[in-house]
Amino acid sequence: MARVSRSTLEWIYSLMLLAVVLISWGYVIYATQIAAKWQLREDYPAQTEFVRHCEDIPTSHADV
């Protein structure tokens, strides 16, 4: 196996750590959005019923 310099290993470890952090924050943001939707639908069922039906309506002619 080829020898890898210490600075290269540190660079690779830094990239791996950055990837883990970005994936973690992506999950946190996604989970927060889901929880907010659930909470809104629980607190305001009449108002969010319209929004639920609008999610199925295409927004552009390309979707039709």
N, C-alpha and C positions, 0 to 999 in steps of 0.2 A: 504494500500500500504506500502511496506517495506521502511524503512528509508535507504537512501544512503548517505555515507559519502561525505564530501566536496571534498576530494582528488579524490574519484572515479568519482564524477561529473566533476571535472576539467579534468581528464584523458579522459572521454568520450567526453567532448566538444573539447578537443585537437584533438582527433581522427576524429571527425566530421569536424573540420576546415581543417585538413590535407587532408581529402577526397575531400572536396570542392576545395581546392587549386590544388590538383592533377588532378581532373576532368577539372578544368578551364584551366590548362596548357596543358592538352591533347587536349582540343578543340582548343586552340591557335595554337599548333603545327600542328594539322590536317588542320585547316583553312589556315595556311601559306603554307602548301604543295599544297593545291588545288589552291591557288592564284598563286603560282610559276608556276604550270603546265599551268594554263590559260595564264599567261604572256609569257611563253616560246612558247606556241602554237600561240599566237598572233604575237610575234616578229619574230619567225622563223618557219613559217608554212611548208615550204618544208622539213626542217630537222626533224621536229617532226612528220611528216606524217609517216615516217618509224617506229618511236617509237610507234606510236599509233597502227600500225599493229602488231608489235612485242609483244604487251601486250596480244594478243590473242593466241600466240604460246605457247604450253606447254614447260616447261623448263626441265622436266625430264620424264623418261619413265613411272613413276608412274601416271603422269597426263593424259597419253594417254588412 
